[in-house]
């Protein structure tokens, strides 16, 4: 298998995980608004905890970025063909902040504070 194919596979997987994480954040917001504290929320929170654990365990760097770079990718981040490094950093910071706000909102709705 060529390195270009490996990069494509890694980046496709990387983008898929990214999309699932973004959808999970939006689901948390929905769950807080609708007070939908069911099994789907548990799965969503579990996925996000797993993602954060992998990220923290990898030194605050996605291991798929390193894998993609190992195969010869220029930057290795998920949307390198579509967004600049600066844009990716801003999007990442936006969703990190949104996740923190969503969790606070969810906890507040669960305990009836909001």
N, C-alpha and C positions, 0 to 999 in steps of 0.2 A: 504494500500500500504506500503510495507516495505521501510525502510530507504535506502537500497541498490538500490531499484528501483527509489526512489526519487533522489538519487545522480546521477544515470545513466541519468535520464531525465534532471536534471539541467546541468550536464556536457555536454550532447549532445547539449543542447540549447546553452551553453557557447561556445563550439567549433564551432557551426554553426554561431554564431554572430562573432566570431573571424575570421573565413574564409571569411565571407561577408565583414568585415572591411578591411582585407588584399586585397581582390579583388577590393574593392573600392579605395584603395590607388594606386594599379596598374592601375586602370581605369583612375584616375586623371593624372597619368604620360602619359598614352596613349592619353588622351584628349589634354594634353598640346602639345605633339609631333604632333598629327594630327590636332590640332586646332578644335577639336570636342566640341564646346561649346553649346551643345543642351540639351534637356530635360533629357537625361540619366545622364549627368554630374550634373545637378541640383539635381536629386534624390540621386546620389552618395554623393554629398556634404552635402545634408540634413541628410543622414544616419550618416555621420561622425560627423556632428555638434551635432546630437542627442547623439551619443556615447560619445563624449567628454563631453557634458553637464551632462550625467548620471554619468560618471566617476568623474568629478570635484564635482558634487553634492553629491557624496558618499564619499567624503574625499580622492580622488585620489586612490580609491580601488573599484574594480568591485563588485557590490552588489551580483552577482551570486557566487562569491568566498565565501562570508559570508553565503549565503544560503546553499551552498554545505557543508560547514563546520558545519552548524547547524544540518544537517542530518547525520553528522558523518564522512564526508570525511576528510582524513588526512590533506591534504593541501588546497583543494578547487579550485585550479586553473585549467584552461581548459585542459591542457595536462598533468596532474599529473601522468598519467599512462605511459606516453611516454618520458617525459623530466624532468630533475631535476629542482628544484626551481631556481637555478643559470642560467640554460639554458633558462628557461621561462623569467626571468628578462632580459637577454641579447636580446632575440628575441623581447620582448616588447620595449626595448630601441631602437633596430634597426628600428622597424616599426614606432615608434614615430618620430625618426629622418628622416626616409624616407618620412613620411607624411609632415613634415615641409618643406623639400626640394621640394616635389611634389607640394605643394601649392605655394611656391615661384616661381617655374618654370611655373605653370599654370597662375599665375597672370602676370608674365613677358611675357608669350606668348600672353595672352589676350590683354595686352596693347602694344604689339609689341616691348618690350625691348629686347627680345631674338629672 
